[in-house]
């Protein structure tokens, strides 16, 4: 019995994701596929356009066997923390043999070589990294420059999925995990592409852009997503029209008023309060404070705060950290406690039942299938982290359905697909 894991966002699920799942079955002869999926907020500092329950169902209907939620402190982290959190969860399940991911280069040997070099963090590497940072470069640019001393190909560390793949491998190495990393070359358009110009593959970013700008052109997505996903998107559009909602899908600017209020309430007490939040340095806190009077939307505010050494993505993540009450001392404690302290199951199919039994017998962390029970049995950092997940989903749902009562997170049931 071969069990593989995938780390994903599925924002939304598309043909590239379907291809990956099918490749695992056909090329690698995988029997069971476990997905660790971000909840309602993504690594780029944006909300999911569709909530985690519907995205979980999409995955299960198209080849995944079990879906676990990646806690929000990792789903909204840098590539390093995103990978370290997800890999720790997968490793602690105790049954996974391989971790599979897509990459721009498709070369596992090249990615492993870079990961090994970065994991070593030699004195020469740290010196080059710090020098590049002091010169005003962003962390990704500084790290790429530092990696050059190991002869890592420059384009390897400039492509987003390569970077994530390297971080996955690095996390496995640092854990001395027995899980084997594997990769295939991405066949869709580039990660940042906003154009639907392929035959059957398009980036999730391009799909989101169409849904944001021209949702009436939804029909153009039919060739880029599985039939079940297209049907869901169509139903979502129709339902939104019936309830007179302005948008069928969530985007970052839907959270603008909430965030502006949060920023104002924090700096009203003290401008320095912002620097207690996850990854918000004193410099970035001052930047937020100095630009707050010009705040209109989150996307415009991010652009106003962006600089050479502060990327758009990092600023977006930090703003979501502030909105969701995510503190720096919390992520520090999670790191010291070996990252993920539990695995919350979002859904499974009939085949996944067999794996779930194995996981419960072999996992080194609690497997959460009933949220109310977990709130009573967990304690310490695990309980705090779970409460953060619940709060993030509650904020998400309150913006998603501002005029419609939504189902409390504690009453949500596990998604089951036959």
Secondary structure in CASP SS format (residue, H / E / C, confidence):
PFRMAT SS
TARGET T0000
AUTHOR 0000-0000-0000
METHOD secondary structure of the structure
MODEL  1
X C 1.00
X C 1.00
X E 1.00
X E 1.00
X E 1.00
X E 1.00
X E 1.00
X E 1.00
X C 1.00
X C 1.00
X C 1.00
X C 1.00
X C 1.00
X C 1.00
X H 1.00
X H 1.00
X H 1.00
X H 1.00
X H 1.00
X H 1.00
X H 1.00
X H 1.00
X H 1.00
X H 1.00
X H 1.00
X H 1.00
X C 1.00
X C 1.00
X C 1.00
X C 1.00
X C 1.00
X E 1.00
X E 1.00
X E 1.00
X E 1.00
X E 1.00
X E 1.00
X E 1.00
X C 1.00
X C 1.00
X E 1.00
X C 1.00
X C 1.00
X C 1.00
X C 1.00
X C 1.00
X E 1.00
X C 1.00
X C 1.00
X C 1.00
X C 1.00
X H 1.00
X H 1.00
X H 1.00
X H 1.00
X H 1.00
X H 1.00
X H 1.00
X H 1.00
X H 1.00
X H 1.00
X C 1.00
X C 1.00
X C 1.00
X C 1.00
X E 1.00
X E 1.00
X E 1.00
X E 1.00
X E 1.00
X C 1.00
X H 1.00
X H 1.00
X H 1.00
X H 1.00
X C 1.00
X C 1.00
X C 1.00
X H 1.00
X H 1.00
X H 1.00
X H 1.00
X H 1.00
X H 1.00
X H 1.00
X H 1.00
X H 1.00
X H 1.00
X H 1.00
X H 1.00
X H 1.00
X H 1.00
X H 1.00
X C 1.00
X C 1.00
X C 1.00
X C 1.00
X E 1.00
X E 1.00
X E 1.00
X E 1.00
X E 1.00
X E 1.00
X C 1.00
X C 1.00
X C 1.00
X C 1.00
X H 1.00
X H 1.00
X H 1.00
X H 1.00
X H 1.00
X H 1.00
X H 1.00
X H 1.00
X H 1.00
X H 1.00
X H 1.00
X H 1.00
X H 1.00
X C 1.00
X C 1.00
X H 1.00
X H 1.00
X H 1.00
X H 1.00
X H 1.00
X H 1.00
X H 1.00
X H 1.00
X H 1.00
X H 1.00
X H 1.00
X H 1.00
X C 1.00
X C 1.00
X C 1.00
X C 1.00
X H 1.00
X H 1.00
X H 1.00
X H 1.00
X H 1.00
X H 1.00
X H 1.00
X H 1.00
X H 1.00
X H 1.00
X H 1.00
X H 1.00
X C 1.00
X C 1.00
X C 1.00
X H 1.00
X H 1.00
X H 1.00
X H 1.00
X C 1.00
X C 1.00
X H 1.00
X H 1.00
X H 1.00
X H 1.00
X H 1.00
X H 1.00
X H 1.00
X H 1.00
X H 1.00
X H 1.00
X H 1.00
X H 1.00
X H 1.00
X H 1.00
X H 1.00
X H 1.00
X C 1.00
X C 1.00
X C 1.00
X C 1.00
X E 1.00
X E 1.00
X E 1.00
X E 1.00
X E 1.00
X E 1.00
X C 1.00
X C 1.00
X C 1.00
X C 1.00
X C 1.00
X C 1.00
X C 1.00
X C 1.00
X C 1.00
X C 1.00
X C 1.00
X C 1.00
X C 1.00
X C 1.00
X C 1.00
X C 1.00
X C 1.00
X C 1.00
X H 1.00
X H 1.00
X H 1.00
X H 1.00
X H 1.00
X H 1.00
X H 1.00
X H 1.00
X H 1.00
X H 1.00
X C 1.00
X H 1.00
X H 1.00
X H 1.00
X H 1.00
X H 1.00
X H 1.00
X H 1.00
X C 1.00
X C 1.00
X C 1.00
X C 1.00
X C 1.00
X H 1.00
X H 1.00
X H 1.00
X H 1.00
X H 1.00
X H 1.00
X H 1.00
X H 1.00
X H 1.00
X H 1.00
X H 1.00
X H 1.00
X H 1.00
X H 1.00
X H 1.00
X H 1.00
X C 1.00
X C 1.00
X C 1.00
X C 1.00
X C 1.00
X C 1.00
X C 1.00
X C 1.00
X C 1.00
X H 1.00
X H 1.00
X H 1.00
X H 1.00
X H 1.00
X H 1.00
X H 1.00
X H 1.00
X H 1.00
X H 1.00
X H 1.00
X H 1.00
X H 1.00
X H 1.00
X H 1.00
X H 1.00
X H 1.00
X H 1.00
X C 1.00
X H 1.00
X H 1.00
X H 1.00
X H 1.00
X H 1.00
X H 1.00
X E 1.00
X C 1.00
X C 1.00
X C 1.00
X C 1.00
X H 1.00
X H 1.00
X H 1.00
X H 1.00
X H 1.00
X H 1.00
X H 1.00
X H 1.00
X H 1.00
X H 1.00
X H 1.00
X H 1.00
X H 1.00
X C 1.00
X C 1.00
X C 1.00
X H 1.00
X H 1.00
X H 1.00
X H 1.00
X H 1.00
X H 1.00
X H 1.00
X H 1.00
X C 1.00
X E 1.00
X C 1.00
X C 1.00
X E 1.00
X C 1.00
X H 1.00
X H 1.00
X H 1.00
X H 1.00
X H 1.00
X H 1.00
X H 1.00
X H 1.00
X H 1.00
X H 1.00
X H 1.00
X H 1.00
X C 1.00
X C 1.00
X C 1.00
X E 1.00
X H 1.00
X H 1.00
X H 1.00
X H 1.00
X H 1.00
X H 1.00
X H 1.00
X H 1.00
X H 1.00
X C 1.00
X C 1.00
X C 1.00
X C 1.00
X C 1.00
X E 1.00
X E 1.00
X E 1.00
X E 1.00
X E 1.00
X E 1.00
X E 1.00
X E 1.00
X C 1.00
X C 1.00
X H 1.00
X H 1.00
X H 1.00
X H 1.00
X H 1.00
X H 1.00
X H 1.00
X H 1.00
X H 1.00
X H 1.00
X H 1.00
X C 1.00
X C 1.00
X C 1.00
X E 1.00
X E 1.00
X E 1.00
X C 1.00
X C 1.00
X H 1.00
X H 1.00
X H 1.00
X H 1.00
X H 1.00
X H 1.00
X H 1.00
X C 1.00
X C 1.00
X H 1.00
X H 1.00
X H 1.00
X H 1.00
X H 1.00
X H 1.00
X H 1.00
X H 1.00
X H 1.00
X H 1.00
X H 1.00
X H 1.00
X H 1.00
X H 1.00
X H 1.00
X H 1.00
X H 1.00
X H 1.00
X H 1.00
X H 1.00
X H 1.00
X C 1.00
X C 1.00
X C 1.00
X C 1.00
X C 1.00
X C 1.00
X C 1.00
X C 1.00
X H 1.00
X H 1.00
X H 1.00
X C 1.00
X C 1.00
X C 1.00
X E 1.00
X E 1.00
X E 1.00
X C 1.00
END
